Amino acid sequence: MNIFQEVGERLNMTSLDLSIIGKETNERIFKYAWKDVLLYNLGIGAQAEELSFVYERTPGGVQVFPSFACIVAGIGIPTFSKEGIDGGRFIHGEQMIKIYQPFPSEGQVKVQGVCENIFDKKTAAVIHTKISGKSIDDKQIFESKSVYFYVGEGGFGGERGPKAESINPPEGVKPDFSISYKTNENQAAIYRLNGDYNPLHIDLEWALRSGKFKKPILHGLCTYGYATRAIVYGLCNGKVARFKEFKARFTSEVYPGETLTTEGWKDNGRYIIQVRTERAVVLGNAYVIIK
């Protein structure tokens, strides 16, 4: 077997379309109204007393939590495989958003994505994507970067990829802020209406079939949204314009009804962030930058 045949055999070991690396998706338009904003804000736990986030008659328009970028970015995700993706093996590992200007209460966003790289961890492929959102007049609104682990799709002979920065809270140091929110038992049922209809978050039989969960779990991006909301209140005094960048790793599942505690420690121009339940740390290796 010559070198070209060997490379071909390796590429056939994954169902992923490696040719998409570096290719931008077609630009698409995400249209939303104030009702979509309210649904998202309620989906990450906003309460009636948070009037500027739940009331359409708020002067200047209802405010949009920055993590709404994750919803908008969804239409820019590339097609990773012509064979489709097995949701049971496809894991959202990390999420980062960078916000250039606050989202308006309603409008249109031009969205375009790219698969930046696919790394080979032998037992899994690690997919890095970047999605950008711009206003109709081409002003940058957000950038979203995601890392996905596709179990069983490694071993194709690719690079292993860089080692991620380790970000941990200082031991024995009290956090500079700490906010706890109890999620509702029906939180996943609400959040899924934003567009993520994976049955893992609503169907008990499906959740049990996974062999890992005792009941449906909360969406990872819902947990990420809860953390964003806590940061907006804990560090930004409720002003979304101060929120600039947030990166986190999903480290454990959350069950609807559990309490999420978001804490932050000052760290050279940023805050190290950690989110936990009574059982486990659920968002780690995280930081946020505020203005």
C-alpha positions as semicolon CSV with decimal commas, in nm:
position;residue;x (nm);y (nm);z (nm)
1;M;0,000;0,000;0,000
2;N;0,148;0,338;-0,100
3;I;0,130;0,659;0,103
4;F;-0,175;0,789;-0,085
5;Q;-0,367;0,468;-0,020
6;E;-0,270;0,484;0,350
7;V;-0,400;0,839;0,380
8;G;-0,720;0,737;0,203
9;E;-0,772;0,449;0,445
10;R;-0,728;0,680;0,743
11;L;-0,978;0,931;0,607
12;N;-1,230;0,650;0,567
13;M;-1,206;0,581;0,942
14;T;-1,429;0,878;1,020
15;S;-1,771;0,973;0,888
16;L;-1,680;1,341;0,919
17;D;-1,630;1,544;0,604
18;L;-1,276;1,672;0,659
19;S;-1,295;1,880;0,341
20;I;-1,513;2,137;0,520
21;I;-1,221;2,262;0,729
22;G;-1,162;2,630;0,653
23;K;-1,468;2,663;0,427
24;E;-1,722;2,928;0,525
25;T;-2,091;2,847;0,518
26;N;-2,332;3,050;0,310
27;E;-2,448;3,362;0,489
28;R;-2,794;3,326;0,642
29;I;-3,030;3,576;0,804
30;F;-3,159;3,520;1,158
31;K;-3,478;3,718;1,217
32;Y;-3,617;3,764;1,565
33;A;-3,882;3,969;1,745
34;W;-3,923;4,078;2,108
35;K;-4,126;3,762;2,179
36;D;-3,824;3,549;2,084
37;V;-3,610;3,751;2,324
38;L;-3,860;3,706;2,607
39;L;-3,875;3,331;2,542
40;Y;-3,496;3,307;2,557
41;N;-3,468;3,519;2,873
42;L;-3,737;3,310;3,044
43;G;-3,558;2,998;2,920
44;I;-3,250;3,090;3,124
45;G;-3,455;3,165;3,434
46;A;-3,543;3,535;3,414
47;Q;-3,817;3,623;3,664
48;A;-4,110;3,866;3,645
49;E;-3,929;4,118;3,865
50;E;-3,645;4,137;3,609
51;L;-3,868;4,378;3,421
52;S;-3,619;4,505;3,163
53;F;-3,563;4,146;3,045
54;V;-3,924;4,026;3,041
55;Y;-4,137;4,330;2,951
56;E;-4,170;4,448;2,593
57;R;-4,266;4,802;2,698
58;T;-3,935;4,860;2,873
59;P;-3,807;5,206;2,769
60;G;-3,557;5,151;2,488
61;G;-3,681;4,797;2,435
62;V;-3,645;4,470;2,623
63;Q;-3,282;4,380;2,705
64;V;-3,121;4,071;2,556
65;F;-2,888;3,852;2,762
66;P;-2,555;3,818;2,573
67;S;-2,575;3,438;2,559
68;F;-2,859;3,481;2,307
69;A;-2,564;3,473;2,066
70;C;-2,562;3,093;2,105
71;I;-2,917;3,074;1,968
72;V;-2,844;3,302;1,674
73;A;-2,520;3,114;1,597
74;G;-2,714;2,791;1,554
75;I;-2,806;2,867;1,194
76;G;-2,438;2,906;1,102
77;I;-2,315;2,566;1,219
78;P;-2,150;2,379;0,929
79;T;-2,264;2,035;0,811
80;F;-2,001;1,808;0,962
81;S;-2,100;1,482;0,792
82;K;-2,294;1,384;0,483
83;E;-2,416;1,082;0,679
84;G;-2,570;1,292;0,955
85;I;-2,460;1,320;1,317
86;D;-2,531;1,063;1,589
87;G;-2,653;1,283;1,875
88;G;-2,573;1,015;2,131
89;R;-2,201;1,045;2,053
90;F;-2,182;1,417;1,975
91;I;-2,087;1,618;2,285
92;H;-2,070;1,995;2,324
93;G;-1,743;2,040;2,512
94;E;-1,670;2,412;2,526
95;Q;-1,838;2,742;2,441
96;M;-1,710;3,096;2,399
97;I;-1,891;3,414;2,300
98;K;-1,742;3,754;2,228
99;I;-1,986;4,045;2,220
100;Y;-1,907;4,358;2,019
101;Q;-2,236;4,538;2,079
102;P;-2,560;4,448;2,261
103;F;-2,834;4,274;2,067
104;P;-3,126;4,503;1,982
105;S;-3,470;4,402;2,112
106;E;-3,560;4,275;1,766
107;G;-3,402;4,268;1,425
108;Q;-3,203;4,069;1,175
109;V;-2,853;3,925;1,203
110;K;-2,634;3,805;0,917
111;V;-2,475;3,479;1,029
112;Q;-2,183;3,290;0,879
113;G;-1,985;2,997;1,016
114;V;-1,669;2,802;0,954
115;C;-1,520;2,477;1,078
116;E;-1,178;2,598;1,189
117;N;-1,029;2,255;1,248
118;I;-1,096;1,890;1,328
119;F;-0,842;1,729;1,556
120;D;-0,780;1,359;1,610
121;K;-0,782;1,233;1,970
122;K;-0,790;0,870;1,848
123;T;-1,103;0,778;2,045
124;A;-1,284;1,094;1,932
125;A;-1,269;1,376;1,681
126;V;-1,257;1,728;1,825
127;I;-1,435;1,984;1,609
128;H;-1,367;2,358;1,641
129;T;-1,618;2,600;1,489
130;K;-1,646;2,979;1,470
131;I;-1,974;3,158;1,396
132;S;-1,993;3,534;1,333
133;G;-2,297;3,758;1,349
134;K;-2,330;4,102;1,190
135;S;-2,604;4,359;1,162
136;I;-2,766;4,421;0,824
137;D;-2,529;4,717;0,779
138;D;-2,230;4,487;0,847
139;K;-2,145;4,594;1,202
140;Q;-2,006;4,307;1,410
141;I;-2,242;4,193;1,687
142;F;-2,090;3,869;1,813
143;E;-1,848;3,586;1,758
144;S;-1,921;3,236;1,890
145;K;-1,664;2,958;1,916
146;S;-1,761;2,601;2,003
147;V;-1,572;2,278;2,060
148;Y;-1,749;1,946;2,002
149;F;-1,629;1,594;2,082
150;Y;-1,753;1,326;1,844
151;V;-1,686;0,997;2,020
152;G;-1,575;0,711;1,796
153;E;-1,480;0,935;1,504
154;G;-1,108;0,973;1,571
155;G;-0,823;0,761;1,442
156;F;-0,809;0,921;1,097
157;G;-0,446;1,027;1,126
158;G;-0,500;1,394;1,199
159;E;-0,319;1,625;1,441
160;R;-0,405;1,596;1,810
161;G;-0,444;1,969;1,846
162;P;-0,322;2,219;2,108
163;K;-0,354;2,170;2,480
164;A;-0,615;2,398;2,635
165;E;-0,521;2,659;2,895
166;S;-0,593;2,540;3,249
167;I;-0,810;2,792;3,436
168;N;-0,887;2,715;3,800
169;P;-1,012;2,927;4,091
170;P;-0,746;3,010;4,353
171;E;-0,758;2,758;4,637
172;G;-0,891;2,887;4,968
173;V;-0,983;3,229;4,829
174;K;-1,337;3,360;4,874
175;P;-1,500;3,449;4,538
176;D;-1,555;3,815;4,451
177;F;-1,914;3,735;4,368
178;S;-2,148;3,440;4,413
179;I;-2,505;3,411;4,285
180;S;-2,733;3,108;4,313
181;Y;-3,040;3,039;4,099
182;K;-3,269;2,742;4,144
183;T;-3,373;2,606;3,806
184;N;-3,736;2,508;3,751
185;E;-3,844;2,147;3,709
186;N;-3,977;2,243;3,366
187;Q;-3,675;2,455;3,266
188;A;-3,563;2,224;2,986
189;A;-3,919;2,210;2,852
190;I;-3,912;2,590;2,820
191;Y;-3,557;2,626;2,691
192;R;-3,603;2,369;2,412
193;L;-3,853;2,606;2,247
194;N;-3,553;2,818;2,147
195;G;-3,472;2,552;1,888
196;D;-3,287;2,264;2,056
197;Y;-3,535;1,975;2,038
198;N;-3,297;1,694;2,139
199;P;-3,524;1,437;2,315
200;L;-3,252;1,389;2,578
201;H;-3,388;1,703;2,745
202;I;-3,755;1,604;2,760
203;D;-3,804;1,227;2,710
204;L;-3,739;1,005;3,015
205;E;-3,710;0,688;2,807
206;W;-3,454;0,853;2,581
207;A;-3,252;0,978;2,878
208;L;-3,248;0,636;3,044
209;R;-3,146;0,472;2,717
210;S;-2,824;0,676;2,726
211;G;-2,709;0,472;3,026
212;K;-2,563;0,787;3,181
213;F;-2,860;0,985;3,309
214;K;-3,143;0,907;3,551
215;K;-3,384;1,152;3,385
216;P;-3,382;1,425;3,116
217;I;-3,102;1,676;3,163
218;L;-3,086;2,051;3,119
219;H;-2,937;2,182;2,796
220;G;-2,570;2,272;2,840
221;L;-2,633;2,609;2,676
222;C;-2,916;2,670;2,922
223;T;-2,665;2,628;3,205
224;Y;-2,432;2,860;3,013
225;G;-2,718;3,110;2,988
226;Y;-2,786;3,090;3,362
227;A;-2,418;3,167;3,423
228;T;-2,436;3,459;3,180
229;R;-2,738;3,597;3,364
230;A;-2,557;3,566;3,698
231;I;-2,255;3,748;3,555
232;V;-2,471;4,029;3,415
233;Y;-2,613;4,090;3,763
234;G;-2,307;4,000;3,969
235;L;-2,042;4,189;3,772
236;C;-2,220;4,418;3,524
237;N;-2,485;4,575;3,748
238;G;-2,751;4,448;3,510
239;K;-2,599;4,633;3,212
240;V;-2,550;4,393;2,920
241;A;-2,323;4,641;2,736
242;R;-2,049;4,569;2,993
243;F;-2,039;4,198;2,907
244;K;-1,763;4,132;2,651
245;E;-1,641;3,770;2,648
246;F;-1,725;3,443;2,821
247;K;-1,560;3,105;2,773
248;A;-1,646;2,785;2,959
249;R;-1,611;2,407;2,950
250;F;-1,908;2,180;3,018
251;T;-1,793;1,945;3,293
252;S;-2,106;1,771;3,424
253;E;-2,478;1,738;3,359
254;V;-2,748;1,946;3,530
255;Y;-3,095;1,817;3,615
256;P;-3,391;2,056;3,599
257;G;-3,477;2,165;3,952
258;E;-3,115;2,179;4,071
259;T;-2,962;2,502;4,202
260;L;-2,682;2,660;3,999
261;T;-2,424;2,865;4,188
262;T;-2,206;3,091;3,974
263;E;-1,890;3,232;4,133
264;G;-1,609;3,455;4,008
265;W;-1,257;3,554;4,114
266;K;-1,062;3,856;3,984
267;D;-0,769;3,748;3,767
268;N;-0,560;4,004;3,575
269;G;-0,828;4,185;3,379
270;R;-1,078;3,903;3,379
271;Y;-1,273;3,688;3,624
272;I;-1,225;3,315;3,662
273;I;-1,571;3,160;3,663
274;Q;-1,703;2,837;3,809
275;V;-2,059;2,706;3,816
276;R;-2,166;2,421;4,043
277;T;-2,462;2,232;4,176
278;E;-2,465;2,049;4,509
279;R;-2,337;1,743;4,320
280;A;-2,061;1,871;4,096
281;V;-1,888;2,152;3,909
282;V;-2,088;2,184;3,587
283;L;-1,903;2,470;3,414
284;G;-1,530;2,499;3,465
285;N;-1,207;2,614;3,301
286;A;-1,400;2,937;3,250
287;Y;-1,341;3,311;3,242
288;V;-1,533;3,627;3,164
289;I;-1,419;3,971;3,053
290;I;-1,631;4,273;3,138
291;K;-1,595;4,641;3,060
